Amino acid sequence: MPPWAFVFMAFSNTQRSLVFIDGPNLYHKIKDLGLTPRYYSPVAIARKLVQDRPLVQIRYYRANVGENAPRRVRDAYQAMTNMLAADPAVAIVEGYLQRLPKQNPCAKELLQTLATLPDRLPQASYAVLYKLAKKHHDLIDYHEKGVDVQLAIDMVRYAVENTYDLAYLLSGDGDFSPAVETARTFGKRVFVASPDASKKLRDSADLSIRLHRDWFDDCQV
């Protein structure tokens, strides 16, 4: 039994539990463990954490990718939607994807290098490299917006409304520390669970549960 389990068991099994899942953060933390996120169910992870405590809801926060997102992103989004929608205890809360242009640093460096070599490379080779650098110079990046703010607001709002006794926060993001601390001022317990939570977030919670790679073995789809 891991060391945190003894502390975990000390809390009453009658406490109403609400799970807040920072979808993007959980996705990347699982990926950092060398696992493939799409093979693991956020619902199974949440239910494993809650165990036999009364479950109020599992709230999954993510961005709405929209129809302009790349096909692979839309396919992954739909697969996750189907998985989450299969459990009536799940509520999906969506922010949005902001489409931002950015420069490819490799292409930029290649263009700068080519500018010093126009007379030292064969014309055909120079033209091919220049065309390649220009083609990949401008990229589109996608940033999730509104997800973290909405999760923090909900954690505090439901604490004020006395919707839960115990909150599970599936995230490692230290930006949630103020929300965690505020919820606790209303007498709520907050457990943070993540493969790698920031020290700031760990220190703000009642309990920090580190989810190692093998912890996810029975949470596969």
N, C-alpha and C positions, 0 to 999 in steps of 0.2 A: 504494500500500500504506500503510495507516495506521501511525503511529509505533509502536504497541504490537506490531504484527505481527513486527517484527524481534526483539523480546525473546521473544515467543511462540515463534518458530521455533527459538530457542536451546535450548529444552527438548527432551529426547529424545522421539522419536515412539514409543518402546517403553514409555513410562510408562502403567501401568494407571490409567484415568481413571474417576472416579465423579462424576456430576452431581447436585447438590442443588438442587432448584427450590422456592423459596418461592412457591407458586402465587398467593396473594393479592397479594403484593408485585409479582410480575411482571405480573399482570393490571393493576394500577393504574398501573405505570410505562409500560406500552404505551399505556394509555388517555391518560395525560398527554402522550404524543407526538401525540395527535390521531388515533390509529388505533383500530380496533374490535377488541378483544382476541379475540373468538370466531373471527375470521378468521385467526388466527395459531396455529401448532402449537408448543406447548412442546417436543415431541419433535424437530421440525425445528430449532428454535433450539438445543437441546442438542447435537444431532448436528453442526450447523454449527460449534459451538464446539470440540467434541472433534476434529473432522476425522478423520485416519486413525489416531489413537491407539487402543489397545485399550480398549474400553468395558466396564467392569464392570457398570454399571447406571445408569439414570436414575431418581432418586427424586423423586417429585412430592408435595409436602406441601400439604394443603388441609383444610378443615373438611368434615365429613359434615353435609349440610344437613338431612337428615331429612324426614319427610313433612309436618311442620307449617310448613315454610318456604313463602314465597309461590311461586305456580306458575312465575313467570318464573325464579326462582332455581333451582327444581328442574329446569326444562327445560335451563337452562345447565349445571347440574351433570351431568345425564345426557349431554348432548352432549360435554362434556369427558371424562367416563368412557369413552364409546365411542371417542373419539380416542386416549386414552392406552392403552386395553386392546388396541388394534390392534398395538401394538409389544411384543414379548415382553421387551424390555430394560427396560421401565418397571415400577416398583413404586409403587403409590399408598399414601401414608401419611396417615391422616386424624386430625384432631383433632375438635372439635365446635363447633357454633354455640350461643352463649349468647344467649337471648332476654331483652332488657333493655327495660323501659319507660323512656320519656323524655318530656319536655314539648316541645311545639312552641313555640319562642320567639316566632314570629309570632302564633300564636293567643293566647299569653299576653299579648303586648303589646296585641293588639286588645281582649281582655277588660278590661285595665286602662284603656284609653282609653274603652271603652264605659261603664265605671263612672262616668266624669265627664260623660257626655252623655245620661243617661236622659230628661231633660226638654228637650233641644235637638234631638232627632231625631224624625221621625215614628215613631209607635209600631210600625207595620208594618216599617219599615226597621230599627229597633232590634232587633226580634224576630228578623228574618232574620240580621242580623250576629251577634247573640248566639248563635243556634243554630249558625251556621257555626263560630264560634270555639270553642264547647264541643265540637263534633263532632271537630275536629282538634287539640284541646288535648293529648290523650294519644296518644302514638305508641309503636310497638314498633321497636326497633333490634336488629340482630343483630351480635354480635362473635365473631370466630373465636378459639378458645381451644385451647391445646395444640400448635399447629402449629409455632411458632418454637422452643419448648422441645424438641420431639421432633427437629427438624432439627439443632439444636445438639448434642444428645446423640448422635445418629447420626454426625455428622461426627467427633466425638471418639472414639466407640466403634470405628468402623471404622478410624480412624487407629491406635488401640491394637492392634487385631487385624490390622493390616497388610493390610487389604483393598484399599487403593488406594495409588498413589504420588502422584497428582495429583487434587485436588478442584476442580471448577468449582462456584461458588456463584452461582446466578442470584437475586440479591436486592440491594437497596440499603440494607437495614436495618442500622444501626450496632450493634444489639444482638447481632449475630452475631460481633462482633470478638473476644470472649474465646474462642469456639469455634475461630475461625480461628487465633488465636495458639497455642492449645493443640495443635491438629493439627500446626502447624508445628514444635512442640517435639519431635514424634515423627518429624521428618525428612520430613514431607509438604509438597508444594507446594500452595498454594491460589490459584486465580485467581477473582477476583470479576468478574462480568459484569452490567451493568445500564445502563439509560439514564441513571440518576442515583443513583449510590451515595454514601452519606454519606462525608465525609472520614475519619471514624473507621474505617469499614470498609475504605476504600481503603488507608489507612496500615497496616492489620493484615495485608494480603495480600501475596503475592509479586508479583502483577500485577493491575491493575485495567483492565478492558476496557470502554470506554464504548460502548454500543450506540446508535448514532444511528438516526433514523427510517428512513433508506434501507437500513440493515443488515438490516432485517426483510423486505425485498422478496421474497426467495426462501424465506421461511418461512411463506408463506400456506398455508392448508388446501386 
